[in-house]
Amino acid sequence: MRERLEQRLQELKTEFGKGQQTLQELEQQAATVRQTLLRISGAIQMLEEELGYTDQPQGDGSELSVEEAKSADATGSASAPASRPG
């Protein structure tokens, strides 16, 4: 009986170690994905600014805000900006 319990204890310790290793790998993978998303977000922001998709139209007001551009894409024409959550 004691032998079986010791064997089971060893199996559980091995399984626990594998679980810890898997968790560590997944946490590293999540960190990598977060960094990638941050870089992509920055590239999106830069391109939107370059294309004139700003939150506050500047100059003569001919530039579309991000919300107006999305609305125009969805409806085929520019419309009033959607209200943004506070």
RAHU-V356154 format. One record per backbone hydrogen bond with DSSP energy under -1.0 kcal/mol. CO is the residue of the C=O (numbers start at 1). NH is the residue of the N-H. Records with the same first field share a line. If there is no record, write none. Layout:
CO = NH  NH
This chain:
1 = 5
2 = 6
3 = 7
4 = 8
5 = 9
6 = 10
7 = 11
8 = 12
9 = 13
10 = 14
11 = 15
12 = 16
13 = 17
14 = 18
15 = 19
16 = 20
17 = 21
18 = 22
19 = 23
20 = 24
21 = 25
22 = 26
23 = 27
24 = 28
25 = 29
26 = 30
27 = 31
28 = 32
29 = 33
30 = 34
31 = 35
32 = 36
33 = 37
34 = 38
35 = 39
36 = 40
37 = 41
38 = 42
39 = 43
40 = 44
41 = 45
42 = 46
43 = 47
44 = 48
45 = 49
46 = 50
47 = 51
48 = 53
52 = 54
58 = 61
65 = 69
66 = 70
67 = 71
68 = 72
69 = 73
70 = 74
71 = 75
72 = 76
